Amino acid sequence: MVLLVSLAGCASLVPGLEKPSIKVTSIGLGKSTTLSQGIEIGLVVTNPNGVALPVKGMNYALSLNGQKVLTGANNQIPTLPAYSDTPITITATADLISVARLLASLSAGTSLLNYELAGKLGLSGWRMPVNIKQTGEVNLAH
């Protein structure tokens, strides 16, 4: 019991961290199967903290107009050095049925594409996972 209380106390001593940010830099095709298409996504992860963040892994999903179209996980994410931008490449799998639904909704005449990139970085050590979310919209008419 004393050990558990001590561990909980140590975990609370970890200083608060700013959330890393993610920018998408490239998208390309990867492996495909009958009902899914692999997508290679280039990212730059910015660590705004004064300490390196050792990453155990990351899971992620990309939704377009409310349809989750890409998902994936990667346990080969490098340590994010302090105050730096780290380029990484992740592979996501496209759900072709969700893509078909998205295309059907786009054919209805809408020119705005809302997106949400959500993920979770699992950090090594005592740190809790870091949730990352980026949202926005793209006007397809321009």
Beta strands, then each sheet from edge to edge (+ up, - down):
strand 1: 21-32
strand 2: 36-47
strand 3: 55-64
strand 4: 67-74
strand 5: 84-95
strand 6: 112-123
strand 7: 130-139
sheet 1: 1+ 2- 5+ 4- 3+ 6- 7+
end
